[in-house]
């Protein structure tokens, strides 16, 4: 005899309902009874008190819970649709910044090595052959995997969602190395906050892309520039920022400069067009917090050490600008969100 939801509640039905609580309330109101009936349909009632939801069913419900909480307009209540849009936009811009930063960093490093004589070329090659405590395979992966942020960016904008997600997860792997290295080599654990903050940015970007850009989400579209031009523009801005201010060229300088221009552009658009687009503004505010955290983390090793005046001024100006723009984005985005309710 097939299991149903009629009569006394069995232990299996109660367990299914517990798992279904991962879904948002609006979705449960519409679908819970139907889903429970489907799950119990081919389970004999006499065995339901000895059964549990399978791991595959639980994972499927968890994935559905993510998709419904990060829904698209028209498919979910406005709050969930706004959250989904904001997370998708955060992933889009965060992946772009990391893609451009990875390429610019390696192009400049290669240029430096190729034009500086044999000693600099040898130092460049040592980075891929495992100089010091880094094994050659790990050194090569650390050098090459971040380039997959670029693959993720273009795959996402051209409708290759699975490729974009896989590339982003692989690109984020090098951020784990500072924490894995002490377990497999004689390297010491990270002594500054830069490694943890970098890990948070990389994995938050990858997970946002994997969760918010789900199969039911709308295709990502850039509002102004085509993907190639946006990517090229970001690379040019980052490269120029390093060339024009080499004394400030730490790992945060170029991506932070690019973020500042994006944030300024967003606030200028908001001032010109009036209220609207709270999702994009709040997404940039969250990214701004991460950029500001990176800026501060990169300054941590300099505590108690004299820093060249020009470098100090550049870092202070950039950090202050990031703080002010992030605060402005948060305030403007919060007001737009409140006015739209």
TORLUM-695726 format. One record per residue (C-alpha): residue number from 0; residue in one letter; x, y, z. Coordinates in steps of 0.05 Angstrom, whole numbers. Example, Ala and Ser with C-alpha at 12.3 -4.5 7.8 and 13.67 -1.06 7.14 Angstrom:
# TORLUM-695726
[0, 'a', [246, -90, 156]]
[1, 's', [273, -21, 143]]
//
This chain:
# TORLUM-695726
[0, 'x', [0, 0, 0]]
[1, 'x', [27, 68, -19]]
[2, 'x', [41, 121, 33]]
[3, 'x', [-3, 183, 35]]
[4, 'x', [-9, 244, 79]]
[5, 'x', [-78, 225, 103]]
[6, 'x', [-92, 198, 173]]
[7, 'x', [-42, 201, 230]]
[8, 'x', [24, 233, 215]]
[9, 'x', [79, 182, 209]]
[10, 'x', [151, 193, 232]]
[11, 'x', [175, 196, 159]]
[12, 'x', [124, 250, 142]]
[13, 'x', [145, 291, 203]]
[14, 'x', [218, 284, 181]]
[15, 'x', [202, 307, 111]]
[16, 'x', [165, 367, 138]]
[17, 'x', [225, 383, 182]]
[18, 'x', [271, 382, 122]]
[19, 'x', [222, 424, 81]]
[20, 'x', [229, 479, 133]]
[21, 'x', [292, 499, 96]]
[22, 'x', [246, 527, 43]]
[23, 'x', [219, 598, 51]]
[24, 'x', [149, 605, 80]]
[25, 'x', [117, 630, 16]]
[26, 'x', [140, 568, -21]]
[27, 'x', [118, 520, 33]]
[28, 'x', [48, 550, 34]]
[29, 'x', [41, 535, -40]]
[30, 'x', [78, 469, -48]]
[31, 'x', [90, 434, 18]]
[32, 'x', [29, 388, 17]]
[33, 'x', [42, 368, -55]]
[34, 'x', [115, 355, -42]]
[35, 'x', [102, 312, 20]]
[36, 'x', [51, 272, -19]]
[37, 'x', [101, 260, -75]]
[38, 'x', [156, 238, -27]]
[39, 'x', [110, 190, 10]]
[40, 'x', [74, 163, -52]]
[41, 'x', [113, 99, -62]]
[42, 'x', [133, 86, 11]]
[43, 'x', [93, 32, 47]]
[44, 'x', [58, 63, 107]]
[45, 'x', [79, 5, 151]]
[46, 'x', [153, 23, 141]]
[47, 'x', [147, 98, 146]]
[48, 'x', [165, 101, 220]]
[49, 'x', [231, 66, 204]]
[50, 'x', [250, 110, 144]]
[51, 'x', [285, 176, 134]]
[52, 'x', [292, 225, 76]]
[53, 'x', [351, 204, 34]]
[54, 'x', [414, 245, 29]]
[55, 'x', [397, 260, -44]]
[56, 'x', [328, 285, -26]]
[57, 'x', [356, 329, 29]]
[58, 'x', [408, 358, -18]]
[59, 'x', [355, 371, -71]]
[60, 'x', [311, 408, -21]]
[61, 'x', [372, 449, 3]]
[62, 'x', [388, 469, -69]]
[63, 'x', [315, 488, -80]]
[64, 'x', [316, 529, -16]]
[65, 'x', [375, 569, -43]]
[66, 'x', [341, 580, -111]]
[67, 'x', [276, 602, -80]]
[68, 'x', [310, 650, -31]]
[69, 'x', [352, 680, -88]]
[70, 'x', [294, 682, -137]]
[71, 'x', [281, 724, -197]]
[72, 'x', [229, 779, -205]]
[73, 'x', [161, 749, -218]]
[74, 'x', [180, 681, -189]]
[75, 'x', [187, 702, -116]]
[76, 'x', [162, 756, -68]]
[77, 'x', [196, 822, -78]]
[78, 'x', [244, 815, -19]]
[79, 'x', [272, 749, -43]]
[80, 'x', [276, 775, -115]]
[81, 'x', [315, 836, -91]]
[82, 'x', [362, 793, -51]]
[83, 'x', [374, 747, -110]]
[84, 'x', [388, 806, -156]]
[85, 'x', [436, 838, -107]]
[86, 'x', [475, 774, -97]]
[87, 'x', [479, 763, -173]]
[88, 'x', [505, 833, -184]]
[89, 'x', [555, 826, -127]]
[90, 'x', [582, 762, -159]]
[91, 'x', [585, 795, -227]]
[92, 'x', [627, 855, -205]]
[93, 'x', [670, 815, -156]]
[94, 'x', [688, 764, -209]]
[95, 'x', [705, 820, -258]]
[96, 'x', [752, 854, -208]]
[97, 'x', [788, 790, -192]]
[98, 'x', [792, 769, -265]]
[99, 'x', [824, 835, -286]]
[100, 'x', [870, 837, -225]]
[101, 'x', [896, 767, -239]]
[102, 'x', [912, 783, -312]]
[103, 'x', [942, 851, -299]]
[104, 'x', [985, 825, -243]]
[105, 'x', [1014, 770, -286]]
[106, 'x', [1023, 813, -347]]
[107, 'x', [1062, 865, -307]]
[108, 'x', [1102, 811, -273]]
[109, 'x', [1119, 779, -340]]
[110, 'x', [1138, 847, -368]]
[111, 'x', [1183, 861, -309]]
[112, 'x', [1217, 793, -316]]
[113, 'x', [1226, 797, -391]]
[114, 'x', [1257, 867, -390]]
[115, 'x', [1300, 863, -328]]
[116, 'x', [1355, 815, -347]]
[117, 'x', [1371, 743, -330]]
[118, 'x', [1366, 752, -255]]
[119, 'x', [1294, 777, -258]]
[120, 'x', [1275, 724, -308]]
[121, 'x', [1303, 670, -262]]
[122, 'x', [1264, 699, -204]]
[123, 'x', [1200, 697, -246]]
[124, 'x', [1211, 624, -265]]
[125, 'x', [1225, 606, -193]]
[126, 'x', [1154, 626, -177]]
[127, 'x', [1130, 569, -220]]
[128, 'x', [1182, 517, -201]]
[129, 'x', [1170, 520, -127]]
[130, 'x', [1224, 563, -96]]
[131, 'x', [1229, 559, -21]]
[132, 'x', [1176, 518, 15]]
[133, 'x', [1124, 517, -41]]
[134, 'x', [1122, 451, -81]]
[135, 'x', [1125, 461, -157]]
[136, 'x', [1054, 436, -169]]
[137, 'x', [1026, 484, -117]]
[138, 'x', [1068, 541, -143]]
[139, 'x', [1043, 530, -214]]
[140, 'x', [971, 524, -191]]
[141, 'x', [976, 588, -150]]
[142, 'x', [1004, 624, -210]]
[143, 'x', [955, 599, -262]]
[144, 'x', [888, 582, -229]]
[145, 'x', [869, 655, -215]]
[146, 'x', [868, 666, -290]]
[147, 'x', [804, 624, -290]]
[148, 'x', [767, 684, -261]]
[149, 'x', [770, 711, -333]]
[150, 'x', [741, 646, -360]]
[151, 'x', [686, 650, -307]]
[152, 'x', [670, 723, -327]]
[153, 'x', [662, 710, -401]]
[154, 'x', [627, 643, -391]]
[155, 'x', [576, 675, -345]]
[156, 'x', [561, 732, -393]]
[157, 'x', [554, 684, -452]]
[158, 'x', [505, 637, -418]]
[159, 'x', [554, 582, -398]]
[160, 'x', [531, 579, -326]]
[161, 'x', [562, 512, -307]]
[162, 'x', [629, 531, -337]]
[163, 'x', [628, 598, -302]]
[164, 'x', [614, 565, -235]]
[165, 'x', [667, 511, -243]]
[166, 'x', [720, 562, -265]]
[167, 'x', [704, 608, -206]]
[168, 'x', [711, 551, -156]]
[169, 'x', [778, 531, -186]]
[170, 'x', [801, 603, -188]]
[171, 'x', [786, 611, -114]]
[172, 'x', [828, 550, -93]]
[173, 'x', [895, 587, -87]]
[174, 'x', [866, 629, -31]]
[175, 'x', [866, 565, 11]]
[176, 'x', [940, 552, 4]]
[177, 'x', [965, 596, 62]]
[178, 'x', [922, 554, 108]]
[179, 'x', [938, 487, 75]]
[180, 'x', [1013, 498, 68]]
[181, 'x', [1028, 491, 143]]
[182, 'x', [995, 423, 141]]
[183, 'x', [1037, 395, 83]]
[184, 'x', [1101, 436, 85]]
[185, 'x', [1144, 471, 136]]
[186, 'x', [1111, 538, 122]]
[187, 'x', [1083, 578, 180]]
[188, 'x', [1009, 596, 187]]
[189, 'x', [988, 665, 162]]
[190, 'x', [1011, 719, 210]]
[191, 'x', [971, 777, 180]]
[192, 'x', [896, 786, 165]]
[193, 'x', [909, 792, 90]]
[194, 'x', [904, 717, 76]]
[195, 'x', [837, 708, 112]]
[196, 'x', [806, 769, 80]]
[197, 'x', [830, 747, 11]]
[198, 'x', [799, 679, 23]]
[199, 'x', [733, 710, 43]]
[200, 'x', [730, 753, -19]]
[201, 'x', [749, 695, -66]]
[202, 'x', [701, 644, -37]]
[203, 'x', [644, 693, -25]]
[204, 'x', [649, 712, -98]]
[205, 'x', [650, 640, -122]]
[206, 'x', [594, 618, -77]]
[207, 'x', [551, 678, -95]]
[208, 'x', [560, 661, -168]]
[209, 'x', [543, 587, -156]]
[210, 'x', [481, 600, -114]]
[211, 'x', [450, 663, -143]]
[212, 'x', [463, 649, -217]]
[213, 'x', [421, 586, -214]]
[214, 'x', [382, 554, -271]]
[215, 'x', [319, 595, -256]]
[216, 'x', [356, 661, -252]]
[217, 'x', [353, 711, -309]]
[218, 'x', [413, 715, -355]]
[219, 'x', [464, 767, -331]]
[220, 'x', [466, 829, -374]]
[221, 'x', [513, 889, -366]]
[222, 'x', [473, 954, -366]]
[223, 'x', [523, 997, -405]]
[224, 'x', [583, 961, -435]]
[225, 'x', [590, 895, -471]]
[226, 'x', [629, 842, -430]]
[227, 'x', [693, 848, -470]]
[228, 'x', [696, 924, -465]]
[229, 'x', [680, 923, -391]]
[230, 'x', [736, 872, -379]]
[231, 'x', [786, 910, -422]]
[232, 'x', [768, 976, -388]]
[233, 'x', [779, 946, -320]]
[234, 'x', [846, 917, -341]]
[235, 'x', [868, 985, -369]]
[236, 'x', [848, 1022, -305]]
[237, 'x', [885, 972, -261]]
[238, 'x', [947, 971, -304]]
[239, 'x', [949, 1047, -309]]
[240, 'x', [940, 1054, -234]]
[241, 'x', [1003, 1012, -223]]
[242, 'x', [1044, 1047, -277]]
[243, 'x', [1025, 1117, -252]]
[244, 'x', [1035, 1101, -178]]
[245, 'x', [1087, 1045, -174]]
[246, 'x', [1105, 1064, -103]]
[247, 'x', [1035, 1042, -81]]
[248, 'x', [1031, 979, -123]]
[249, 'x', [1013, 927, -71]]
[250, 'x', [963, 871, -88]]
[251, 'x', [903, 915, -67]]
[252, 'x', [921, 979, -102]]
[253, 'x', [896, 963, -172]]
[254, 'x', [830, 927, -156]]
[255, 'x', [813, 979, -103]]
[256, 'x', [825, 1035, -154]]
[257, 'x', [779, 1000, -203]]
[258, 'x', [726, 991, -150]]
[259, 'x', [728, 1065, -133]]
[260, 'x', [713, 1083, -205]]
[261, 'x', [656, 1033, -209]]
[262, 'x', [627, 1060, -144]]
[263, 'x', [633, 1132, -168]]
[264, 'x', [599, 1113, -233]]
[265, 'x', [542, 1079, -195]]
[266, 'x', [530, 1139, -150]]
[267, 'x', [533, 1186, -210]]
[268, 'x', [481, 1144, -247]]
[269, 'x', [438, 1145, -184]]
[270, 'x', [443, 1221, -179]]
[271, 'x', [424, 1230, -251]]
[272, 'x', [366, 1180, -255]]
[273, 'x', [337, 1187, -185]]
[274, 'x', [315, 1130, -141]]
[275, 'x', [320, 1058, -163]]
[276, 'x', [369, 1001, -169]]
[277, 'x', [376, 988, -94]]
[278, 'x', [401, 918, -111]]
[279, 'x', [462, 944, -150]]
[280, 'x', [478, 997, -99]]
[281, 'x', [475, 950, -40]]
[282, 'x', [515, 897, -77]]
[283, 'x', [571, 948, -88]]
[284, 'x', [567, 969, -15]]
[285, 'x', [581, 897, 7]]
[286, 'x', [638, 892, -43]]
[287, 'x', [664, 959, -17]]
[288, 'x', [668, 931, 54]]
[289, 'x', [711, 874, 28]]
[290, 'x', [756, 921, -11]]
[291, 'x', [764, 965, 50]]
[292, 'x', [780, 904, 92]]
[293, 'x', [834, 884, 41]]
[294, 'x', [863, 954, 42]]
[295, 'x', [869, 953, 118]]
[296, 'x', [896, 881, 118]]
[297, 'x', [950, 900, 68]]
[298, 'x', [972, 956, 115]]
[299, 'x', [977, 911, 176]]
[300, 'x', [1049, 887, 162]]
[301, 'x', [1071, 960, 161]]
[302, 'x', [1051, 974, 233]]
[303, 'x', [1111, 1000, 270]]
[304, 'x', [1153, 1004, 206]]
[305, 'x', [1168, 1071, 173]]
[306, 'x', [1133, 1076, 106]]
[307, 'x', [1153, 1123, 48]]
[308, 'x', [1112, 1186, 52]]
[309, 'x', [1085, 1180, -19]]
[310, 'x', [1063, 1108, -7]]
[311, 'x', [1030, 1125, 59]]
[312, 'x', [992, 1184, 28]]
[313, 'x', [968, 1140, -30]]
[314, 'x', [944, 1085, 17]]
[315, 'x', [909, 1134, 64]]
[316, 'x', [874, 1170, 7]]
[317, 'x', [851, 1104, -25]]
[318, 'x', [827, 1076, 41]]
[319, 'x', [790, 1140, 59]]
[320, 'x', [758, 1142, -10]]
[321, 'x', [736, 1069, -3]]
[322, 'x', [706, 1083, 65]]
[323, 'x', [668, 1144, 43]]
[324, 'x', [642, 1112, -21]]
[325, 'x', [621, 1048, 14]]
[326, 'x', [584, 1089, 66]]
[327, 'x', [550, 1130, 12]]
[328, 'x', [530, 1067, -26]]
[329, 'x', [501, 1037, 38]]
[330, 'x', [461, 1100, 55]]
[331, 'x', [435, 1110, -16]]
[332, 'x', [419, 1036, -25]]
[333, 'x', [383, 1034, 43]]
[334, 'x', [341, 1095, 25]]
[335, 'x', [322, 1066, -42]]
[336, 'x', [303, 1001, -10]]
[337, 'x', [261, 1034, 43]]
[338, 'x', [225, 1079, -8]]
[339, 'x', [208, 1020, -52]]
[340, 'x', [171, 981, 1]]
//
